[in-house]
């Protein structure tokens, strides 16, 4: 009997641990209203030079964060928004043409690693996602296919890089399995979602 009592006590303790984490709940509103997309390695850019189609090109951002286009070699693109990069390209092209007008369009998004939202652990498809304005936990969960059968969704942790890696509790099981929209919260660039597995 004593042995069964010990096992039962251990199971109850584990069940208690599995309900919620020690972190405070994640704040519902966290979106940055003036967020501007920042170019990262792996992005694809469409550089348009007005009235100069021969200087226009679609180019990838290389792993070193630079781009190469007609008359422009090894220009750093990483960490800049498309408008700032367009102004730099105009400055470079002034050596060759008069009053260049450049537009940079991002056609494939990856973003810098510092701004990606990462989902690790017991997600169906763990991934790093490019952050987008007003992105929520539900958006991220849809992108990775939800949580696994053995995930302890209500013990998930949100690590917020923008707040010095402060940790918050997420209620993913309530959100995904029970449809509790109060568990859906805003994400910020650089957030990491860690989804543990259930103890049993």
ABEGO torsion letter per residue (X at the ends): XAAAAAAAAAAAAAAAAAABBABBBBBABABBAABBBBBBBGBBBBBBBBGBAAABBBBBBBAAGBBBBBGBBGBBABGBBAAAAAAAAAAAAAAABBGBBBBBBBABBAEBAAABBBBBEABABBBBBBBBBGBBAAAAAAAAGEBBAABBAAABBBBBAAAGGBBBBBBAAAAAAAGBAAABBBBBBGBBBBBBBBAX
